[in-house]
Amino acid sequence: MERQAQPRVLLGVGGGIAAYKSCELVRRLRDAGCEVRVVMTRGGAAFVTPLSFQALSGQPVRVDLLDAEAESGMDHIALARWADRVVIAPATADLIARLAAGLADDLLTTLCLATEAPILLAPAMNRVMWEHPATQANHRLLEQRGVRMVGPESGGQACGETGAGRMAEPRSILHALLGSASGPLTGQRVLITAGPTQEPIDPVRFIGNRSSGRMGVALAAAARDAGAEVRLVHGPLGVPLPAGVQAVAADTAEAMHAAVLEHLEGVDLFIGAAAVADYRPRAPADQKLKKDAPGMTVELVRTPDILADVAARRPRPFVVGFAAETTRLRENARAKMERKGVDMIAANDVSAGRAIGRQENSLVVLWPGGERLFPEQPKGDLAHALIALIAARMAGDAEADTN
Ligand SMILES: Cc1cc2nc3c(=O)[nH]c(=O)nc-3n(C[C@H](O)[C@H](O)[C@H](O)COP(=O)(O)O)c2cc1C
């Protein structure tokens, strides 16, 4: 019999609050052409009903190991053999511990022992549970045995805490499971800058800004998910680097300029999302400045313009810039786009503490002859929407003009 192109995926759902997100994962897997079967732990079935997963997967959902009726149909060994890939989302602390201990006390853990298919876990739990040495040791042990992990991500959690432990988004799990063979940026090289720069005044002081790098990092993850080979040139970040991206640290505007030009060859898309200082102290002091004088003047000089220099290159990649504005957002951003000769500009309203350093943002994206407004949303979602728009513009998709 001919095998289908996409793998048969067995999705295990553990007893965590993120179980609802796995409904979307089933839809995405099926959209990608996968056949999906769902096995839930008893905890998982307490959060989302098996009926929801049954409707979404189009297949009966199994929970119990010792289920006489089901055993006569597809037993746990047959299910374990059926799967080309196993993904567990959410993987709770309890489930990770049971897997690490090699327990087979329910259908899902029994399956995991019985399968030869690769296993991918998407851990999801409270920050303190995730950081607990027991969980970390179990996680490491499973990785040593060849179990792959996607996430967890950092950010706001359902329990009200902020930190690492949030389940990876369904699109990231899909990417980790299936790879990037069909994304809109497949085969493209993407160079992104992110974060602030720090321009030294003396060995301990600098001129910086409030950027966390969250938007540029989210764009790098979104471009990776879209199939691109991504390099991220970044200043000091307030958020973790995304997996699967080549990172190059560059703390000052000059270092970032040099790193970008060094890595520009063969790049198809450049996105300048870093908050690069426009000025730097002309002559940083070699020694720490003393507070002897009643006041002081630091002379500033212009830093190189990374965006304009990339846009002036021939041949050059598709160039997307960011404009942070506090007034006349559209006018100033469109003027910047024309002055620098870039293909697209994403304008941020940074007045009154908006956008910079925050988890959510809205954008007005402009290009010659068109624009699109992206309303306030988490930066991860915004990044994926922006990457989809950029990919469509790069592909000359006329539909992108009209939405
Ligand atoms: C409201 C609620 C939310 C929970 N969320 C999580 C969670 O996100 N991650 C986790 O590891 N455990 C979570 N737990 C605890 C698990 O449900 C519990 O450890 C359970 O035994 C896990 O079952 P499993 O092994 O079937 O996944 C939560 C419990 C409750 C009551």
PDBQT file of the ligand as one rigid body, heavy atoms in Angstrom, charges set to zero:
ROOT
HETATM    1  C1  LIG A 501      -6.471  24.108  37.092  1.00  0.00    +0.000 C 
HETATM    2  C2  LIG A 501      -5.253  23.251  37.006  1.00  0.00    +0.000 A 
HETATM    3  C3  LIG A 501      -4.291  23.552  36.081  1.00  0.00    +0.000 A 
HETATM    4  C4  LIG A 501      -3.131  22.791  35.965  1.00  0.00    +0.000 A 
HETATM    5  N1  LIG A 501      -2.220  23.123  35.029  1.00  0.00    +0.000 NA
HETATM    6  C5  LIG A 501      -1.081  22.391  34.933  1.00  0.00    +0.000 A 
HETATM    7  C6  LIG A 501      -0.106  22.731  33.969  1.00  0.00    +0.000 A 
HETATM    8  O1  LIG A 501      -0.253  23.660  33.168  1.00  0.00    +0.000 OA
HETATM    9  N2  LIG A 501       1.022  21.981  33.926  1.00  0.00    +0.000 N 
HETATM   10  C7  LIG A 501       1.251  20.954  34.778  1.00  0.00    +0.000 A 
HETATM   11  O2  LIG A 501       2.309  20.340  34.697  1.00  0.00    +0.000 OA
HETATM   12  N3  LIG A 501       0.323  20.597  35.685  1.00  0.00    +0.000 NA
HETATM   13  C8  LIG A 501      -0.827  21.282  35.788  1.00  0.00    +0.000 A 
HETATM   14  N4  LIG A 501      -1.765  20.948  36.733  1.00  0.00    +0.000 N 
HETATM   15  C9  LIG A 501      -1.528  19.762  37.552  1.00  0.00    +0.000 C 
HETATM   16  C10 LIG A 501      -1.833  18.500  36.745  1.00  0.00    +0.000 C 
HETATM   17  O3  LIG A 501      -3.175  18.521  36.279  1.00  0.00    +0.000 OA
HETATM   18  C11 LIG A 501      -1.578  17.245  37.576  1.00  0.00    +0.000 C 
HETATM   19  O4  LIG A 501      -0.207  17.178  37.926  1.00  0.00    +0.000 OA
HETATM   20  C12 LIG A 501      -1.984  16.020  36.822  1.00  0.00    +0.000 C 
HETATM   21  O5  LIG A 501      -1.690  14.888  37.619  1.00  0.00    +0.000 OA
HETATM   22  C13 LIG A 501      -1.245  15.906  35.493  1.00  0.00    +0.000 C 
HETATM   23  O6  LIG A 501      -1.750  14.818  34.819  1.00  0.00    +0.000 OA
HETATM   24  P1  LIG A 501      -1.087  14.157  33.553  1.00  0.00    +0.000 P 
HETATM   25  O7  LIG A 501       0.076  13.346  33.986  1.00  0.00    +0.000 OA
HETATM   26  O8  LIG A 501      -2.206  13.298  33.131  1.00  0.00    +0.000 OA
HETATM   27  O9  LIG A 501      -0.762  15.208  32.588  1.00  0.00    +0.000 OA
HETATM   28  C14 LIG A 501      -2.927  21.690  36.838  1.00  0.00    +0.000 A 
HETATM   29  C15 LIG A 501      -3.914  21.373  37.759  1.00  0.00    +0.000 A 
HETATM   30  C16 LIG A 501      -5.058  22.133  37.864  1.00  0.00    +0.000 A 
HETATM   31  C17 LIG A 501      -6.104  21.762  38.866  1.00  0.00    +0.000 C 
ENDROOT
TORSDOF 0
